[in-house]
Amino acid sequence: MTATLEPGTLTGPRGWPLLGNLPAFARDPLAFFEDLRDRHGDWVPWSLGPRRALLVSRPEHVTELLAGVEHSFDPMDLGWAFRHLLGEGVVVATGEDWRRKRALVQPVVRPRQVKAYAATMVEYAARLAESWEDGRRVDVLREMAGLTQRIAVRTLFGSEAAGQEEAIGRAMGVAQRELGAEARGLTLFLPPWVTTPGRHRLRGAVHRLDQEIERVIAEHRAAAAAGEERDDLLSRLLAARDDTGAPLSARELRDEAITLYIGGHETTSTTLVWAWQLLSRSPGARARLDAELDSVLGDRLPTFEDHARLPWTQQIVRESLRLYPPIWLISATAREGASLGGRALPTGTAVWCSQWSVHRDPRWFEDPLAFRPERWDPDPPLRTVEQAWFPFGGGPRACLGARFALVEAVLLLAVLARRFHVDTGPGLARPFPGLTLQPADPVPATLRRTGTA
Ligand code: HEM
């Protein structure tokens, strides 16, 4: 059976009756998208169960698709698990509700505010480096997840959450794991009333999380009422007002707090885990990193302003995000009258694009599988199409935390790399496309003190 999409000349992969290409997609979505791109081209109809789908692989189509979300395309329905955890937070909300929430949340993470969080990022990274010892074996996945989690709890809830840090982190960890399992598995298509062991665990974690967050919000409200000024994200959300002068309700505050945590912590920690592995295999890139940190920082810790003075560190992060984009696919559904690349799309078509397959396409990135941070030099030695790099999505629903994430990744890398080589050896973990593109297994590393700082 060959799937077709009006207007009719397109061909895609063969699929199963009823299931379509769902089995191949669920088995290995990364390989599936690369295969569609390589064997069928830039515009490939396929089917996800009964749903008509289309994969686009050209950067201009991706840009047009993302720009059209909330106008001619509906954003992807993220499913029951996301809604259960994130409520109607900005990632889940659509239409007018989304517009209002995005306008309320955006100022909280705008670049000027990120500056206020840089000191916390650096402080926590320095503390981690102090706890490390020369020659010790660690699991980098755990180390980075723990670090970004502590930073997320602190920047979101402030130092007052210190007591709850562990409990919130644990419940978030369980919720995040179950969310990943749901996003990847066939349960995504099960109706909400079907209970699975994973869904049961998720419900339990959300219940605990709600209790903890309710307590933190109550504390923040009391502090605000007493005129106390705080600079954490939750305090800023509490102070935010929409066009009509209305604040976020208690439920909305809870939803946005969890959204910012889920949106920002695992994405950034996996970026770092991949960066350490790529650096371990690339002595030249590592040597240039050491030289940059030595000349810009010497023996001092970085500040927010140093982010701009560390172009090579930034390029390492950029290149890691190209090869291992934490969010590896985006999908949106065509509304009536939607078109793309000049073609009319049948209403309801789910259009997909994958950061994974576009970022690894030799047409846009010369030598695409190689880790070459120099491709982001102002005068790049390799052909590089900037428009084909979209780890943060694009258009009206582009990532709200891109600046936050880039500053955090660069500062953490700078603090830790100045003090240690995180040597993961010559291998590379197998990527597991869950909620984010995680290494499938633990990533063991040997810590080696750099001998400086
Ligand atoms: C390396 C780290 C990160 C990556 C790769 C990433 C990636 C993404 C992507 C691909 C989207 C969807 C964009 C689209 O649909 O076009 C998104 C949305 C979002 N991200 Fe991030 N993100 C990261 C870090 C963060 C951080 C640190 C925060 C918060 C502090 C955050 C908050 C959000 C929010 C709130 C949205 C929803 C925006 C909306 O729907 O209007 N992200 N992110």
Residues whose N, C-alpha, C, O or C-beta is under 5 A from the ligand:
A	BS01	HEM	L66 V90 V91 R102 V109 L260 G263 G264 T267 T268 T271 P326 I327 I330 P391 F392 G393 G394 P396 R397 A398 C399 L400 G401 A402 F404 A405
